[in-house]
Amino acid sequence: METFVKNQLGEKLDVSIDGKSLKEANKIIILVHGFGTDKHERGVFDDISKRLISGDKNLAVVRFSFAGFGESEGDQKTKSIDTEALDIESVYQKIEEQIKEDVPIIILSFSNGVKALTKFLSIGSYNIVPQKVVIINPSPFNFAKDLKDLFQRRGSSTIDKNGIWYLKRGDGTVTSISPKFWESLDEKEAIENIRKVSRKLSVVMIRALNEDIIKADTKEMYKPFIENIVELPGDHNYNKPEDRVRFLDKIEELLCIKKA
């Protein structure tokens, strides 16, 4: 089911609900995408959703695109981790309004989406505490430097007189980033947010053993905060079919969903 949720700026966020409706579901899974992508997360979220609803006919999988991305309204050049955290808050509150009492919510966040999610969970407004949080290939705490270095190395970025970065992506799209976004990738804040979240919630981290995007040793980086770290063969997006299947199997296991 396709629907829209307005964020706090009045922009419509493109939201998909797969499986049961929110009012009928006995479990809610929320997927939070990463840097410069959308609710499909280059097909990874499509496959997660298909697998989960095939294994449990009574759950709902909620996916959405941050404002400025995918089919959501908004200008990328005005967006940051702060606005993304507010987008999550808007979607989460809408879910809270519609679900039955005592229905568990589990959140899966991918790559740099982890920063927006942990910011929301640290300071955002919500009534239902997530049962579990799964962070997948999270970006390093100092991601601004790493990301700038990556795109400069690849020669795939240009910067205009206003400091707006235009990043050419592998799929042909262009991501526009303002100085505000770089400023929001605050290393100290990212560390403090994951510290707060890991203290009050059940957090699991999945890390790709053959990372091709994130070069930092994120296992060592996140280890002081997260006890349960699962490493799986595969690149950042688990593109090889055998790696994708293994990854989806692990997601089912972590979410206690039996294979049909």
N, C-alpha and C positions, 0 to 999 in steps of 0.2 A: 504494500500500500504506500502510495506517495502522498506526502502531506507537507505543510509548511508550518514553521514555528517562528514567531517574530522575536528577535533578540532585543536587548535593552535600547538599541538605537532605532528600533522600528524596522530593521532590515529582515526580510524573509529568508529563513534558513531552509534549504532543501533537505527534507528528512524522509527516509524510507523505513518502513516497519515491515519486517518479514516474519512469516509464521503467524501466530495468533495475534489478535488485536490486544492492545494494552489492557483493556478491561477484562479480557478472557485469560490472559497468560498466567501461568503459575511460576514463571521466572522471566526476568528481563535482562537481556544482554545489551550493553551499550558499547559501540565501537567508535573510538576517537582517532581520526586519521592524523598523519604526520605532515611534515613540511611541504607546502606547495602542491599537495594532492587534493583529493576530495573523498567523498563517502565510499568510493570504490577502492581506494588505496591501491591503485594499479592492479586491481583484480584480486588482491589478497583478501580484502574484506568481503568481496563477492563469494569467494570460496569458503571463508569462515562461516558466513551466513547460511549458505547452502548446506554445508556439513552439519551445522548445529540444528537447524530445523528439520533435517532428515533424521537426526538422532533423537529429537524430542519434539513431538508434535504440539506440545503445550506451552512452548516458550515463544517469546517475541524478541527479535533482534532489531535494535534501533541503530541506524546509521545516519549521519548527517554531514553536510559540508560546511566548514567554517565560512563566515561571511567573506565574500570576495573570491570564493573558490567554487568550482563546479557550477551548479545551477543556483547557488545562493546569491542573494543580492549583496552589494557592497563593493568597495574599491580596495583592492589589495594594498595599494600604497598607503592606506590609513590603518592597516592592521598590525597587530603585535601579539605577543603572548598574553597580554592583559585583555585584549578584545576577544581572543580565543577562549580564555577562561570564562568570560562573561557569556559567550555563546554556549559553552557547556552548561553553565548555570541555567540559561533560558530553556534548553532542551530538557535538562534534568527536572526542573520544576514542573514543566508540562507533563512529563512522565508521572511524577508524583501525584499530580491532580487526577490521573486517569486509572491508575492501577488499583487492584484490590489490596486490602490490608494484609500485611505480613508476607507480601510477595518479595522474594529476594532480588536484589539488583547486583549484577556483576559488571564491572567496567574493564574493557580491554583497550589499551592505548598503544599506538604505534609510533616509534621513532621520536621525533621532536614534539609530537602531540602529548607526550608524557609531561613535558614542562607545563603546558596549559592545564592538563588534568590535575597535576599535583598543586598547581596554584589555586585552582577551583576548590579542591578538597581541603586546602589549608585555610582559605579565607572566604570561600563562597558560602552562599546560603542554601542549605538543604535540610530536609527533615528526616529522610530515610537514609541511614548509614549503609553504604555499599557492603555487601557480604564479602566481596573479594575484589581486588584490583590486580590485573595482569598487565605488566608493562613489557612490550615486545621491542627488542633492539633499541632501547632508549638512547637518545643522543647524549654526548658527554656534557658535563656541567659547563664547560667552557666552549660551548658549541659555536658561538659567534666567530671566534678566531678560526676554528677548524673549518667551518662552512665557507668563510671568506677565502681561506687558503685553498680549499678544494676547487672552488669555481675559478679562482685566479690561475691555478695550476692547469685547469682544463681549458682556459681561455674562452670560457663560455659566458662571460658576464661583461656588461658595460655599465658605466655609472654616469648619470647626467649631472648637470650643474646644480641640481637641488639635492644631490646625494642619493638619488633613487637608483637602486641596483636593478638591472634587468637580466635575469638569469635564464638562459636557454636550457630547457630540460631535454632529456633523452627522447621523450615522446613528441617533441616538436612544440610544446607549449612554452610560454614565457612567464616566469614568476617575477612580480614587481615587489621590491622590498624597500621600505623607507628607513631612514636613520632610527625612527621610533622602534621598529622591529629589532634592529641590532641592539639597541639600548635595553630592550625588554629581555634579552637573553643574558640576564644577570647571573653570574656564576654563584655568588654567595646566596642569592635568593633561591636559586634552583636547589642548592644543597640543603638549605633550611626547609624548603617545601617538602622534599623527599624525606627528610628527617621527621617532620611532623606527621606526614601521612603514614609512614612505616610504623610509627609508635602507636597509632590508634586504629589502623586497619590491617587486614591480612593482605600482604602484597607478595606477588610472585613475579620474578623477572625471567624472561626468555631471551637468550643471547645467541646470535648466529656465530658459529665457529669459523665461517669463511667470509666474514664481513668484507664487503667491497665499497662501502660508503663511509662507515664510521671506523676510523683507524685507532682511536683511543682504546685502551684496555678498560672497557666499561665494567667488566666483571669486578676488577679490583676497585674501581671507582665507587660502585654501588654496594659492594660487599659490607661496608660498615653499617649500612642501613637495612639491607635485605638479606635474610637468611636463606630463603629458598630461591636459588638461581639455577635455572635449567639451561644447559648448553646443547644446541642441536646443530648438526651439519647443515650447511647452506649459506647462501649469500644473504644480503640485507632483506631481500624480498622472497627468499626461498623459491627461486625461479625454476630450478630443476624439478621435474615432476616427482622424483622420489623424495626430494627434500620437502616439497610442498605437502605430500601425503604424510610424511613423518611429523611435520609441523602441525597439521590439522589433527592428527591423532593425539598429539600432546595437548592441544587446546581442549579437545573433548575430555581428555583425562582430567585436566585441571578444573574443568567446569562440571565434572561428575555427570557427563552425558554419555549414556551407553549407545553403542552402535546399533542401528536398527537391523 
